[in-house]
Amino acid sequence: MLGEEMRFLDDYFSLLRIRYGEAVRFRVEVSPELFDQYMVLPISLQVLAENGVKHNEFSMREPLEINVSLDGSRLWVWNRLAKKEVVRTSSGVGLANLDERCKVAMGMPLEVVETAGRFAVYLPILPIE
């Protein structure tokens, strides 16, 4: 459920704050009343948060803020884009793997939108009936 994933992500950000302090922030623009009304792919929010930390420059002066909001039938996870010049070795399959998992488990792909200043991923969600 979305609520479980949001609590898991909040716990993950608690660990990130221990390591990075206020250089990493987490903002949720989803009403908690909706948390138990939707299903989201397990661990998908953490994968996207890890992706943001791994690929972006951030500091106390210019923090990385991971934002989560609801957009119709999708969950929108985005951050300011400040690509690292040197990224540690990556297998490059994180988002591709997440996309395949979404297709299989949710019946819909994720959508990645990258602009000059923002990196956003739209995750499919399903209402719980």
Backbone atoms as SQL, in Angstrom:
CREATE TABLE atoms (id INTEGER PRIMARY KEY, chain TEXT, resi INTEGER, resn TEXT, atom TEXT, x REAL, y REAL, z REAL);
INSERT INTO atoms VALUES
  (1, 'A', 1, 'MET', 'N', 0.826, -1.181, 0.000),
  (2, 'A', 1, 'MET', 'CA', 0.000, 0.000, 0.000),
  (3, 'A', 1, 'MET', 'C', 0.873, 1.249, 0.000),
  (4, 'A', 2, 'LEU', 'N', 0.305, 2.317, -0.516),
  (5, 'A', 2, 'LEU', 'CA', 1.033, 3.574, -0.584),
  (6, 'A', 2, 'LEU', 'C', 1.471, 4.035, 0.804),
  (7, 'A', 3, 'GLY', 'N', 0.620, 3.875, 1.784),
  (8, 'A', 3, 'GLY', 'CA', 0.971, 4.303, 3.143),
  (9, 'A', 3, 'GLY', 'C', 2.197, 3.600, 3.676),
  (10, 'A', 4, 'GLU', 'N', 2.289, 2.295, 3.453),
  (11, 'A', 4, 'GLU', 'CA', 3.459, 1.539, 3.904),
  (12, 'A', 4, 'GLU', 'C', 4.723, 2.030, 3.209),
  (13, 'A', 5, 'GLU', 'N', 4.626, 2.281, 1.914),
  (14, 'A', 5, 'GLU', 'CA', 5.788, 2.753, 1.155),
  (15, 'A', 5, 'GLU', 'C', 6.200, 4.159, 1.583),
  (16, 'A', 6, 'MET', 'N', 5.225, 5.007, 1.903),
  (17, 'A', 6, 'MET', 'CA', 5.545, 6.360, 2.360),
  (18, 'A', 6, 'MET', 'C', 6.233, 6.308, 3.732),
  (19, 'A', 7, 'ARG', 'N', 5.781, 5.434, 4.612),
  (20, 'A', 7, 'ARG', 'CA', 6.432, 5.292, 5.921),
  (21, 'A', 7, 'ARG', 'C', 7.851, 4.738, 5.751),
  (22, 'A', 8, 'PHE', 'N', 8.004, 3.775, 4.847),
  (23, 'A', 8, 'PHE', 'CA', 9.321, 3.208, 4.573),
  (24, 'A', 8, 'PHE', 'C', 10.254, 4.284, 4.025),
  (25, 'A', 9, 'LEU', 'N', 9.740, 5.113, 3.114),
  (26, 'A', 9, 'LEU', 'CA', 10.551, 6.185, 2.537),
  (27, 'A', 9, 'LEU', 'C', 10.917, 7.224, 3.606),
  (28, 'A', 10, 'ASP', 'N', 9.997, 7.523, 4.496),
  (29, 'A', 10, 'ASP', 'CA', 10.284, 8.458, 5.577),
  (30, 'A', 10, 'ASP', 'C', 11.403, 7.906, 6.470),
  (31, 'A', 11, 'ASP', 'N', 11.361, 6.606, 6.762),
  (32, 'A', 11, 'ASP', 'CA', 12.431, 5.971, 7.541),
  (33, 'A', 11, 'ASP', 'C', 13.765, 6.045, 6.803),
  (34, 'A', 12, 'TYR', 'N', 13.725, 5.806, 5.496),
  (35, 'A', 12, 'TYR', 'CA', 14.938, 5.882, 4.678),
  (36, 'A', 12, 'TYR', 'C', 15.521, 7.299, 4.729),
  (37, 'A', 13, 'PHE', 'N', 14.654, 8.309, 4.643),
  (38, 'A', 13, 'PHE', 'CA', 15.136, 9.691, 4.709),
  (39, 'A', 13, 'PHE', 'C', 15.690, 10.033, 6.085),
  (40, 'A', 14, 'SER', 'N', 15.204, 9.396, 7.124),
  (41, 'A', 14, 'SER', 'CA', 15.783, 9.590, 8.454),
  (42, 'A', 14, 'SER', 'C', 17.248, 9.167, 8.447),
  (43, 'A', 15, 'LEU', 'N', 17.534, 8.057, 7.780),
  (44, 'A', 15, 'LEU', 'CA', 18.925, 7.599, 7.658),
  (45, 'A', 15, 'LEU', 'C', 19.744, 8.556, 6.798),
  (46, 'A', 16, 'LEU', 'N', 19.162, 9.044, 5.707),
  (47, 'A', 16, 'LEU', 'CA', 19.882, 10.000, 4.857),
  (48, 'A', 16, 'LEU', 'C', 20.195, 11.283, 5.619),
  (49, 'A', 17, 'ARG', 'N', 19.266, 11.734, 6.464),
  (50, 'A', 17, 'ARG', 'CA', 19.500, 12.954, 7.247),
  (51, 'A', 17, 'ARG', 'C', 20.620, 12.756, 8.265),
  (52, 'A', 18, 'ILE', 'N', 20.769, 11.542, 8.786),
  (53, 'A', 18, 'ILE', 'CA', 21.888, 11.269, 9.689),
  (54, 'A', 18, 'ILE', 'C', 23.201, 11.440, 8.932),
  (55, 'A', 19, 'ARG', 'N', 23.229, 10.976, 7.697),
  (56, 'A', 19, 'ARG', 'CA', 24.457, 11.040, 6.897),
  (57, 'A', 19, 'ARG', 'C', 24.703, 12.425, 6.295),
  (58, 'A', 20, 'TYR', 'N', 23.648, 13.061, 5.753),
  (59, 'A', 20, 'TYR', 'CA', 23.818, 14.302, 4.996),
  (60, 'A', 20, 'TYR', 'C', 23.240, 15.542, 5.678),
  (61, 'A', 21, 'GLY', 'N', 22.585, 15.379, 6.811),
  (62, 'A', 21, 'GLY', 'CA', 21.977, 16.527, 7.479),
  (63, 'A', 21, 'GLY', 'C', 20.874, 17.137, 6.627),
  (64, 'A', 22, 'GLU', 'N', 20.796, 18.442, 6.662),
  (65, 'A', 22, 'GLU', 'CA', 19.746, 19.156, 5.924),
  (66, 'A', 22, 'GLU', 'C', 20.058, 19.296, 4.432),
  (67, 'A', 23, 'ALA', 'N', 21.119, 18.653, 3.967),
  (68, 'A', 23, 'ALA', 'CA', 21.443, 18.692, 2.540),
  (69, 'A', 23, 'ALA', 'C', 20.506, 17.804, 1.723),
  (70, 'A', 24, 'VAL', 'N', 19.728, 16.962, 2.426),
  (71, 'A', 24, 'VAL', 'CA', 18.760, 16.089, 1.768),
  (72, 'A', 24, 'VAL', 'C', 17.403, 16.305, 2.432),
  (73, 'A', 25, 'ARG', 'N', 16.400, 16.578, 1.614),
  (74, 'A', 25, 'ARG', 'CA', 15.063, 16.844, 2.151),
  (75, 'A', 25, 'ARG', 'C', 14.023, 15.993, 1.432),
  (76, 'A', 26, 'PHE', 'N', 12.906, 15.830, 2.090),
  (77, 'A', 26, 'PHE', 'CA', 11.819, 14.979, 1.600),
  (78, 'A', 26, 'PHE', 'C', 10.518, 15.752, 1.794),
  (79, 'A', 27, 'ARG', 'N', 9.782, 15.955, 0.709),
  (80, 'A', 27, 'ARG', 'CA', 8.515, 16.692, 0.792),
  (81, 'A', 27, 'ARG', 'C', 7.409, 15.864, 0.164),
  (82, 'A', 28, 'VAL', 'N', 6.342, 15.694, 0.909),
  (83, 'A', 28, 'VAL', 'CA', 5.190, 14.917, 0.433),
  (84, 'A', 28, 'VAL', 'C', 4.010, 15.843, 0.254),
  (85, 'A', 29, 'GLU', 'N', 3.425, 15.791, -0.935),
  (86, 'A', 29, 'GLU', 'CA', 2.245, 16.594, -1.235),
  (87, 'A', 29, 'GLU', 'C', 1.073, 15.670, -1.538),
  (88, 'A', 30, 'VAL', 'N', 0.936, 14.650, -0.704),
  (89, 'A', 30, 'VAL', 'CA', -0.163, 13.687, -0.816),
  (90, 'A', 30, 'VAL', 'C', -0.845, 13.657, 0.539),
  (91, 'A', 31, 'SER', 'N', -2.143, 13.831, 0.533),
  (92, 'A', 31, 'SER', 'CA', -2.895, 13.802, 1.780),
  (93, 'A', 31, 'SER', 'C', -2.798, 12.420, 2.418),
  (94, 'A', 32, 'PRO', 'N', -2.450, 12.357, 3.703),
  (95, 'A', 32, 'PRO', 'CA', -2.353, 11.059, 4.386),
  (96, 'A', 32, 'PRO', 'C', -3.649, 10.245, 4.322),
  (97, 'A', 33, 'GLU', 'N', -4.784, 10.901, 4.135),
  (98, 'A', 33, 'GLU', 'CA', -6.050, 10.173, 4.009),
  (99, 'A', 33, 'GLU', 'C', -6.059, 9.279, 2.765),
  (100, 'A', 34, 'LEU', 'N', -5.223, 9.586, 1.797),
  (101, 'A', 34, 'LEU', 'CA', -5.173, 8.807, 0.555),
  (102, 'A', 34, 'LEU', 'C', -4.195, 7.639, 0.628),
  (103, 'A', 35, 'PHE', 'N', -3.350, 7.607, 1.642),
  (104, 'A', 35, 'PHE', 'CA', -2.305, 6.588, 1.735),
  (105, 'A', 35, 'PHE', 'C', -2.845, 5.162, 1.664),
  (106, 'A', 36, 'ASP', 'N', -3.974, 4.915, 2.288),
  (107, 'A', 36, 'ASP', 'CA', -4.514, 3.555, 2.312),
  (108, 'A', 36, 'ASP', 'C', -5.521, 3.287, 1.196),
  (109, 'A', 37, 'GLN', 'N', -5.581, 4.196, 0.237),
  (110, 'A', 37, 'GLN', 'CA', -6.513, 4.033, -0.878),
  (111, 'A', 37, 'GLN', 'C', -5.833, 3.589, -2.169),
  (112, 'A', 38, 'TYR', 'N', -4.497, 3.559, -2.158),
  (113, 'A', 38, 'TYR', 'CA', -3.761, 3.223, -3.381),
  (114, 'A', 38, 'TYR', 'C', -2.669, 2.193, -3.117),
  (115, 'A', 39, 'MET', 'N', -2.367, 1.445, -4.158),
  (116, 'A', 39, 'MET', 'CA', -1.269, 0.478, -4.147),
  (117, 'A', 39, 'MET', 'C', -0.171, 1.025, -5.073),
  (118, 'A', 40, 'VAL', 'N', 1.057, 0.940, -4.594),
  (119, 'A', 40, 'VAL', 'CA', 2.217, 1.327, -5.392),
  (120, 'A', 40, 'VAL', 'C', 3.206, 0.172, -5.330),
  (121, 'A', 41, 'LEU', 'N', 4.025, 0.042, -6.328),
  (122, 'A', 41, 'LEU', 'CA', 4.996, -1.045, -6.387),
  (123, 'A', 41, 'LEU', 'C', 5.933, -0.993, -5.183),
  (124, 'A', 42, 'PRO', 'N', 6.086, -2.082, -4.455),
  (125, 'A', 42, 'PRO', 'CA', 6.967, -2.092, -3.272),
  (126, 'A', 42, 'PRO', 'C', 8.393, -1.663, -3.600),
  (127, 'A', 43, 'ILE', 'N', 8.969, -0.892, -2.728),
  (128, 'A', 43, 'ILE', 'CA', 10.344, -0.396, -2.758),
  (129, 'A', 43, 'ILE', 'C', 10.595, 0.614, -3.880),
  (130, 'A', 44, 'SER', 'N', 9.605, 0.920, -4.699),
  (131, 'A', 44, 'SER', 'CA', 9.804, 1.828, -5.830),
  (132, 'A', 44, 'SER', 'C', 10.180, 3.239, -5.386),
  (133, 'A', 45, 'LEU', 'N', 9.600, 3.723, -4.314),
  (134, 'A', 45, 'LEU', 'CA', 9.922, 5.075, -3.852),
  (135, 'A', 45, 'LEU', 'C', 11.352, 5.160, -3.344),
  (136, 'A', 46, 'GLN', 'N', 11.815, 4.126, -2.658),
  (137, 'A', 46, 'GLN', 'CA', 13.199, 4.128, -2.191),
  (138, 'A', 46, 'GLN', 'C', 14.162, 4.086, -3.372),
  (139, 'A', 47, 'VAL', 'N', 13.855, 3.299, -4.383),
  (140, 'A', 47, 'VAL', 'CA', 14.716, 3.229, -5.572),
  (141, 'A', 47, 'VAL', 'C', 14.861, 4.616, -6.193),
  (142, 'A', 48, 'LEU', 'N', 13.762, 5.356, -6.280),
  (143, 'A', 48, 'LEU', 'CA', 13.812, 6.690, -6.877),
  (144, 'A', 48, 'LEU', 'C', 14.579, 7.674, -5.991),
  (145, 'A', 49, 'ALA', 'N', 14.429, 7.562, -4.679),
  (146, 'A', 49, 'ALA', 'CA', 15.198, 8.417, -3.772),
  (147, 'A', 49, 'ALA', 'C', 16.692, 8.118, -3.891),
  (148, 'A', 50, 'GLU', 'N', 17.040, 6.837, -3.916),
  (149, 'A', 50, 'GLU', 'CA', 18.450, 6.450, -4.077),
  (150, 'A', 50, 'GLU', 'C', 19.002, 6.987, -5.392),
  (151, 'A', 51, 'ASN', 'N', 18.205, 6.921, -6.440),
  (152, 'A', 51, 'ASN', 'CA', 18.603, 7.424, -7.749),
  (153, 'A', 51, 'ASN', 'C', 18.933, 8.921, -7.667),
  (154, 'A', 52, 'GLY', 'N', 18.087, 9.671, -6.975),
  (155, 'A', 52, 'GLY', 'CA', 18.327, 11.109, -6.824),
  (156, 'A', 52, 'GLY', 'C', 19.605, 11.407, -6.075),
  (157, 'A', 53, 'VAL', 'N', 19.853, 10.688, -4.992),
  (158, 'A', 53, 'VAL', 'CA', 21.063, 10.899, -4.197),
  (159, 'A', 53, 'VAL', 'C', 22.303, 10.499, -4.995),
  (160, 'A', 54, 'LYS', 'N', 22.208, 9.417, -5.722),
  (161, 'A', 54, 'LYS', 'CA', 23.360, 8.895, -6.462),
  (162, 'A', 54, 'LYS', 'C', 23.782, 9.807, -7.615),
  (163, 'A', 55, 'HIS', 'N', 22.826, 10.403, -8.296),
  (164, 'A', 55, 'HIS', 'CA', 23.126, 11.100, -9.548),
  (165, 'A', 55, 'HIS', 'C', 23.161, 12.617, -9.463),
  (166, 'A', 56, 'ASN', 'N', 22.893, 13.206, -8.294),
  (167, 'A', 56, 'ASN', 'CA', 22.835, 14.662, -8.193),
  (168, 'A', 56, 'ASN', 'C', 23.819, 15.225, -7.190),
  (169, 'A', 57, 'GLU', 'N', 24.313, 16.419, -7.510),
  (170, 'A', 57, 'GLU', 'CA', 25.136, 17.187, -6.574),
  (171, 'A', 57, 'GLU', 'C', 24.185, 17.849, -5.584),
  (172, 'A', 58, 'PHE', 'N', 24.573, 17.895, -4.318),
  (173, 'A', 58, 'PHE', 'CA', 23.779, 18.614, -3.335),
  (174, 'A', 58, 'PHE', 'C', 24.669, 18.996, -2.165),
  (175, 'A', 59, 'SER', 'N', 24.242, 20.008, -1.424),
  (176, 'A', 59, 'SER', 'CA', 24.999, 20.504, -0.282),
  (177, 'A', 59, 'SER', 'C', 24.020, 21.184, 0.663),
  (178, 'A', 60, 'MET', 'N', 24.528, 21.653, 1.782),
  (179, 'A', 60, 'MET', 'CA', 23.672, 22.374, 2.720),
  (180, 'A', 60, 'MET', 'C', 23.125, 23.650, 2.058),
  (181, 'A', 61, 'ARG', 'N', 23.947, 24.269, 1.214),
  (182, 'A', 61, 'ARG', 'CA', 23.530, 25.503, 0.544),
  (183, 'A', 61, 'ARG', 'C', 22.543, 25.229, -0.585),
  (184, 'A', 62, 'GLU', 'N', 22.736, 24.098, -1.262),
  (185, 'A', 62, 'GLU', 'CA', 21.836, 23.704, -2.351),
  (186, 'A', 62, 'GLU', 'C', 21.394, 22.265, -2.112),
  (187, 'A', 63, 'PRO', 'N', 20.418, 22.090, -1.246),
  (188, 'A', 63, 'PRO', 'CA', 19.989, 20.732, -0.864),
  (189, 'A', 63, 'PRO', 'C', 19.253, 20.009, -1.985),
  (190, 'A', 64, 'LEU', 'N', 19.263, 18.708, -1.871),
  (191, 'A', 64, 'LEU', 'CA', 18.477, 17.858, -2.760),
  (192, 'A', 64, 'LEU', 'C', 17.137, 17.631, -2.073),
  (193, 'A', 65, 'GLU', 'N', 16.070, 17.973, -2.771),
  (194, 'A', 65, 'GLU', 'CA', 14.739, 17.760, -2.218),
  (195, 'A', 65, 'GLU', 'C', 14.004, 16.780, -3.122),
  (196, 'A', 66, 'ILE', 'N', 13.614, 15.654, -2.550),
  (197, 'A', 66, 'ILE', 'CA', 12.816, 14.661, -3.266),
  (198, 'A', 66, 'ILE', 'C', 11.360, 14.975, -2.943),
  (199, 'A', 67, 'ASN', 'N', 10.573, 15.197, -3.974),
  (200, 'A', 67, 'ASN', 'CA', 9.168, 15.572, -3.831),
  (201, 'A', 67, 'ASN', 'C', 8.279, 14.438, -4.309),
  (202, 'A', 68, 'VAL', 'N', 7.191, 14.216, -3.591),
  (203, 'A', 68, 'VAL', 'CA', 6.228, 13.181, -3.957),
  (204, 'A', 68, 'VAL', 'C', 4.848, 13.816, -3.967),
  (205, 'A', 69, 'SER', 'N', 4.147, 13.686, -5.091),
  (206, 'A', 69, 'SER', 'CA', 2.784, 14.202, -5.162),
  (207, 'A', 69, 'SER', 'C', 1.934, 13.264, -6.011),
  (208, 'A', 70, 'LEU', 'N', 0.646, 13.438, -5.902),
  (209, 'A', 70, 'LEU', 'CA', -0.314, 12.599, -6.610),
  (210, 'A', 70, 'LEU', 'C', -0.802, 13.347, -7.829),
  (211, 'A', 71, 'ASP', 'N', -0.806, 12.673, -8.981),
  (212, 'A', 71, 'ASP', 'CA', -1.248, 13.278, -10.232),
  (213, 'A', 71, 'ASP', 'C', -2.179, 12.283, -10.921),
  (214, 'A', 72, 'GLY', 'N', -3.457, 12.331, -10.612),
  (215, 'A', 72, 'GLY', 'CA', -4.410, 11.403, -11.207),
  (216, 'A', 72, 'GLY', 'C', -4.139, 9.975, -10.791),
  (217, 'A', 73, 'SER', 'N', -3.826, 9.142, -11.769),
  (218, 'A', 73, 'SER', 'CA', -3.579, 7.723, -11.490),
  (219, 'A', 73, 'SER', 'C', -2.087, 7.411, -11.370),
  (220, 'A', 74, 'ARG', 'N', -1.293, 8.448, -11.130),
  (221, 'A', 74, 'ARG', 'CA', 0.150, 8.247, -10.999),
  (222, 'A', 74, 'ARG', 'C', 0.689, 9.016, -9.803),
  (223, 'A', 75, 'LEU', 'N', 1.768, 8.495, -9.282),
  (224, 'A', 75, 'LEU', 'CA', 2.494, 9.177, -8.222),
  (225, 'A', 75, 'LEU', 'C', 3.678, 9.855, -8.884),
  (226, 'A', 76, 'TRP', 'N', 3.851, 11.111, -8.644),
  (227, 'A', 76, 'TRP', 'CA', 4.890, 11.911, -9.277),
  (228, 'A', 76, 'TRP', 'C', 6.013, 12.097, -8.270),
  (229, 'A', 77, 'VAL', 'N', 7.210, 11.595, -8.592),
  (230, 'A', 77, 'VAL', 'CA', 8.388, 11.714, -7.736),
  (231, 'A', 77, 'VAL', 'C', 9.417, 12.513, -8.529),
  (232, 'A', 78, 'TRP', 'N', 9.816, 13.672, -7.988),
  (233, 'A', 78, 'TRP', 'CA', 10.733, 14.517, -8.742),
  (234, 'A', 78, 'TRP', 'C', 11.726, 15.242, -7.842),
  (235, 'A', 79, 'ASN', 'N', 12.804, 15.686, -8.469),
  (236, 'A', 79, 'ASN', 'CA', 13.818, 16.478, -7.783),
  (237, 'A', 79, 'ASN', 'C', 14.470, 17.442, -8.764),
  (238, 'A', 80, 'ARG', 'N', 15.091, 18.463, -8.187),
  (239, 'A', 80, 'ARG', 'CA', 15.870, 19.411, -8.985),
  (240, 'A', 80, 'ARG', 'C', 17.016, 18.625, -9.608),
  (241, 'A', 81, 'LEU', 'N', 17.304, 18.896, -10.850),
  (242, 'A', 81, 'LEU', 'CA', 18.359, 18.174, -11.551),
  (243, 'A', 81, 'LEU', 'C', 19.666, 18.946, -11.442),
  (244, 'A', 82, 'ALA', 'N', 20.655, 18.334, -10.825),
  (245, 'A', 82, 'ALA', 'CA', 21.999, 18.905, -10.688),
  (246, 'A', 82, 'ALA', 'C', 22.972, 17.740, -10.837),
  (247, 'A', 83, 'LYS', 'N', 23.088, 17.246, -12.048),
  (248, 'A', 83, 'LYS', 'CA', 23.867, 16.031, -12.297),
  (249, 'A', 83, 'LYS', 'C', 25.298, 16.136, -11.802),
  (250, 'A', 84, 'LYS', 'N', 25.734, 15.059, -11.169),
  (251, 'A', 84, 'LYS', 'CA', 27.129, 14.957, -10.758),
  (252, 'A', 84, 'LYS', 'C', 27.983, 14.846, -12.010),
  (253, 'A', 85, 'GLU', 'N', 29.146, 15.481, -11.967),
  (254, 'A', 85, 'GLU', 'CA', 30.053, 15.372, -13.099),
  (255, 'A', 85, 'GLU', 'C', 30.669, 13.993, -13.167),
  (256, 'A', 86, 'VAL', 'N', 30.959, 13.429, -12.001),
  (257, 'A', 86, 'VAL', 'CA', 31.518, 12.089, -11.940),
  (258, 'A', 86, 'VAL', 'C', 30.564, 11.254, -11.098),
  (259, 'A', 87, 'VAL', 'N', 30.017, 10.226, -11.715),
  (260, 'A', 87, 'VAL', 'CA', 29.103, 9.334, -11.007),
  (261, 'A', 87, 'VAL', 'C', 29.816, 8.010, -10.814),
  (262, 'A', 88, 'ARG', 'N', 29.720, 7.484, -9.593),
  (263, 'A', 88, 'ARG', 'CA', 30.357, 6.186, -9.363),
  (264, 'A', 88, 'ARG', 'C', 29.780, 5.162, -10.334),
  (265, 'A', 89, 'THR', 'N', 30.502, 4.133, -10.572),
  (266, 'A', 89, 'THR', 'CA', 30.106, 3.113, -11.537),
  (267, 'A', 89, 'THR', 'C', 28.684, 2.634, -11.279),
  (268, 'A', 90, 'SER', 'N', 27.924, 2.582, -12.360),
  (269, 'A', 90, 'SER', 'CA', 26.525, 2.197, -12.255),
  (270, 'A', 90, 'SER', 'C', 26.223, 1.133, -13.296),
  (271, 'A', 91, 'SER', 'N', 25.362, 0.207, -12.927),
  (272, 'A', 91, 'SER', 'CA', 24.959, -0.812, -13.896),
  (273, 'A', 91, 'SER', 'C', 23.959, -0.252, -14.890),
  (274, 'A', 92, 'GLY', 'N', 23.334, 0.892, -14.544),
  (275, 'A', 92, 'GLY', 'CA', 22.412, 1.534, -15.461),
  (276, 'A', 92, 'GLY', 'C', 21.083, 0.820, -15.607),
  (277, 'A', 93, 'VAL', 'N', 20.771, -0.094, -14.716),
  (278, 'A', 93, 'VAL', 'CA', 19.529, -0.845, -14.873),
  (279, 'A', 93, 'VAL', 'C', 18.468, -0.483, -13.835),
  (280, 'A', 94, 'GLY', 'N', 18.750, 0.445, -12.931),
  (281, 'A', 94, 'GLY', 'CA', 17.808, 0.781, -11.872),
  (282, 'A', 94, 'GLY', 'C', 16.434, 1.180, -12.384),
  (283, 'A', 95, 'LEU', 'N', 16.375, 2.205, -13.232),
  (284, 'A', 95, 'LEU', 'CA', 15.085, 2.656, -13.750),
  (285, 'A', 95, 'LEU', 'C', 14.490, 1.666, -14.746),
  (286, 'A', 96, 'ALA', 'N', 15.345, 1.027, -15.536),
  (287, 'A', 96, 'ALA', 'CA', 14.835, 0.020, -16.484),
  (288, 'A', 96, 'ALA', 'C', 14.208, -1.150, -15.734),
  (289, 'A', 97, 'ASN', 'N', 14.851, -1.576, -14.652),
  (290, 'A', 97, 'ASN', 'CA', 14.326, -2.658, -13.828),
  (291, 'A', 97, 'ASN', 'C', 13.006, -2.235, -13.185),
  (292, 'A', 98, 'LEU', 'N', 12.962, -1.023, -12.656),
  (293, 'A', 98, 'LEU', 'CA', 11.742, -0.514, -12.042),
  (294, 'A', 98, 'LEU', 'C', 10.615, -0.432, -13.069),
  (295, 'A', 99, 'ASP', 'N', 10.934, -0.006, -14.271),
  (296, 'A', 99, 'ASP', 'CA', 9.938, 0.063, -15.345),
  (297, 'A', 99, 'ASP', 'C', 9.373, -1.322, -15.659),
  (298, 'A', 100, 'GLU', 'N', 10.246, -2.309, -15.774),
  (299, 'A', 100, 'GLU', 'CA', 9.784, -3.679, -16.056),
  (300, 'A', 100, 'GLU', 'C', 8.916, -4.215, -14.921),
  (301, 'A', 101, 'ARG', 'N', 9.313, -3.942, -13.688),
  (302, 'A', 101, 'ARG', 'CA', 8.513, -4.377, -12.544),
  (303, 'A', 101, 'ARG', 'C', 7.139, -3.717, -12.549),
  (304, 'A', 102, 'CYS', 'N', 7.089, -2.432, -12.918),
  (305, 'A', 102, 'CYS', 'CA', 5.794, -1.728, -13.007),
  (306, 'A', 102, 'CYS', 'C', 4.907, -2.349, -14.080),
  (307, 'A', 103, 'LYS', 'N', 5.489, -2.662, -15.222),
  (308, 'A', 103, 'LYS', 'CA', 4.708, -3.256, -16.311),
  (309, 'A', 103, 'LYS', 'C', 4.109, -4.589, -15.895),
  (310, 'A', 104, 'VAL', 'N', 4.915, -5.404, -15.225),
  (311, 'A', 104, 'VAL', 'CA', 4.462, -6.738, -14.832),
  (312, 'A', 104, 'VAL', 'C', 3.454, -6.663, -13.684),
  (313, 'A', 105, 'ALA', 'N', 3.800, -5.936, -12.630),
  (314, 'A', 105, 'ALA', 'CA', 2.967, -5.935, -11.421),
  (315, 'A', 105, 'ALA', 'C', 1.782, -4.979, -11.483),
  (316, 'A', 106, 'MET', 'N', 1.952, -3.852, -12.185),
  (317, 'A', 106, 'MET', 'CA', 0.912, -2.830, -12.188),
  (318, 'A', 106, 'MET', 'C', 0.169, -2.738, -13.524),
  (319, 'A', 107, 'GLY', 'N', 0.741, -3.374, -14.554),
  (320, 'A', 107, 'GLY', 'CA', 0.106, -3.319, -15.868),
  (321, 'A', 107, 'GLY', 'C', 0.337, -2.027, -16.617),
  (322, 'A', 108, 'MET', 'N', 1.238, -1.182, -16.100),
  (323, 'A', 108, 'MET', 'CA', 1.534, 0.106, -16.728),
  (324, 'A', 108, 'MET', 'C', 3.018, 0.408, -16.565),
  (325, 'A', 109, 'PRO', 'N', 3.610, 1.099, -17.541),
  (326, 'A', 109, 'PRO', 'CA', 5.016, 1.480, -17.400),
  (327, 'A', 109, 'PRO', 'C', 5.148, 2.720, -16.535),
  (328, 'A', 110, 'LEU', 'N', 6.362, 2.984, -16.069),
  (329, 'A', 110, 'LEU', 'CA', 6.607, 4.277, -15.443),
  (330, 'A', 110, 'LEU', 'C', 6.992, 5.241, -16.551),
  (331, 'A', 111, 'GLU', 'N', 6.922, 6.503, -16.265),
  (332, 'A', 111, 'GLU', 'CA', 7.279, 7.519, -17.252),
  (333, 'A', 111, 'GLU', 'C', 8.365, 8.398, -16.652),
  (334, 'A', 112, 'VAL', 'N', 9.466, 8.567, -17.373),
  (335, 'A', 112, 'VAL', 'CA', 10.574, 9.397, -16.923),
  (336, 'A', 112, 'VAL', 'C', 10.588, 10.667, -17.762),
  (337, 'A', 113, 'VAL', 'N', 10.619, 11.816, -17.087),
  (338, 'A', 113, 'VAL', 'CA', 10.652, 13.106, -17.772),
  (339, 'A', 113, 'VAL', 'C', 11.831, 13.893, -17.223),
  (340, 'A', 114, 'GLU', 'N', 12.776, 14.191, -18.099),
  (341, 'A', 114, 'GLU', 'CA', 13.946, 14.964, -17.698),
  (342, 'A', 114, 'GLU', 'C', 13.967, 16.263, -18.475),
  (343, 'A', 115, 'THR', 'N', 14.028, 17.379, -17.743),
  (344, 'A', 115, 'THR', 'CA', 14.155, 18.684, -18.375),
  (345, 'A', 115, 'THR', 'C', 15.493, 19.271, -17.926),
  (346, 'A', 116, 'ALA', 'N', 15.747, 20.509, -18.329),
  (347, 'A', 116, 'ALA', 'CA', 17.012, 21.147, -17.956),
  (348, 'A', 116, 'ALA', 'C', 17.152, 21.304, -16.448),
  (349, 'A', 117, 'GLY', 'N', 16.043, 21.418, -15.724),
  (350, 'A', 117, 'GLY', 'CA', 16.151, 21.668, -14.305),
  (351, 'A', 117, 'GLY', 'C', 15.452, 20.678, -13.401),
  (352, 'A', 118, 'ARG', 'N', 14.831, 19.624, -13.978),
  (353, 'A', 118, 'ARG', 'CA', 14.058, 18.704, -13.144),
  (354, 'A', 118, 'ARG', 'C', 14.121, 17.289, -13.705),
  (355, 'A', 119, 'PHE', 'N', 14.165, 16.330, -12.770),
  (356, 'A', 119, 'PHE', 'CA', 14.078, 14.918, -13.126),
  (357, 'A', 119, 'PHE', 'C', 12.838, 14.388, -12.435),
  (358, 'A', 120, 'ALA', 'N', 11.909, 13.867, -13.218),
  (359, 'A', 120, 'ALA', 'CA', 10.643, 13.387, -12.655),
  (360, 'A', 120, 'ALA', 'C', 10.340, 11.999, -13.146),
  (361, 'A', 121, 'VAL', 'N', 9.744, 11.197, -12.263),
  (362, 'A', 121, 'VAL', 'CA', 9.280, 9.865, -12.616),
  (363, 'A', 121, 'VAL', 'C', 7.823, 9.765, -12.177),
  (364, 'A', 122, 'TYR', 'N', 6.991, 9.338, -13.113),
  (365, 'A', 122, 'TYR', 'CA', 5.590, 9.090, -12.816),
  (366, 'A', 122, 'TYR', 'C', 5.426, 7.600, -12.602),
  (367, 'A', 123, 'LEU', 'N', 5.057, 7.209, -11.384),
  (368, 'A', 123, 'LEU', 'CA', 4.848, 5.809, -11.035),
  (369, 'A', 123, 'LEU', 'C', 3.348, 5.490, -11.124),
  (370, 'A', 124, 'PRO', 'N', 2.998, 4.381, -11.762),
  (371, 'A', 124, 'PRO', 'CA', 1.585, 4.013, -11.759),
  (372, 'A', 124, 'PRO', 'C', 1.146, 3.570, -10.365),
  (373, 'A', 125, 'ILE', 'N', -0.071, 3.912, -10.020),
  (374, 'A', 125, 'ILE', 'CA', -0.664, 3.465, -8.764),
  (375, 'A', 125, 'ILE', 'C', -2.030, 2.870, -9.093),
  (376, 'A', 126, 'LEU', 'N', -2.489, 2.008, -8.251),
  (377, 'A', 126, 'LEU', 'CA', -3.806, 1.376, -8.450),
  (378, 'A', 126, 'LEU', 'C', -4.674, 1.632, -7.227),
  (379, 'A', 127, 'PRO', 'N', -5.945, 1.976, -7.456),
  (380, 'A', 127, 'PRO', 'CA', -6.833, 2.155, -6.305),
  (381, 'A', 127, 'PRO', 'C', -7.112, 0.799, -5.646),
  (382, 'A', 128, 'ILE', 'N', -7.232, 0.828, -4.339),
  (383, 'A', 128, 'ILE', 'CA', -7.577, -0.376, -3.593),
  (384, 'A', 128, 'ILE', 'C', -9.096, -0.376, -3.444),
  (385, 'A', 129, 'GLU', 'N', -9.701, -1.429, -3.893),
  (386, 'A', 129, 'GLU', 'CA', -11.169, -1.499, -3.863),
  (387, 'A', 129, 'GLU', 'C', -11.671, -2.262, -2.687);
